[in-house]
């Protein structure tokens, strides 16, 4: 079975409107369907950067949040944002050949 979700812990953590800290989460591997969803969202919301849309789609859980939205990710401390970008790049490499090899 392929592992498709990966646990992470943010360096600082996201603090929601209620003051709750969310610093542990799950990032999933994106599917072709996820990519199509992100493209549709990007077309419908050109003011939101594609990076936030991709990360929101990839984060399966953050603390007790079962769905993360781009506007929440925009509020992350920079160390957390950079951490998630690095994790995303590590888990979802862009340079894969037709055989699925890096």
C-alpha positions, 0 to 999 in steps of 0.5 A: 500500500502506498503511503499518501499522508504524512504527519508534520509539526509546524515550527510555530503553529497557526493561531485561529480566531479563538486563540487555539494553536494548531501545529500538528497536521497531515499533508497528503499527496495530491492527485490529478483531481486535486490539481484540477480543483486547484486550477478551477479555484485559481480561475475563480479566485485570481486574487489568491496566490496559487501556492496557498491554493496548492497548500490548502488542497494538500493539507488534510488536517491541521490541529483540529481543523479538518479543512484548511483554507488559503486565507488561514495559510496567509496568516501563518508565521513565515517559518511555518509557511516556508516549512510547508512549502519545503515539505510540499516540494519534498512530497510532491516532486515536479521532476518525475519522468514517465516511469515515475522516477525522480 
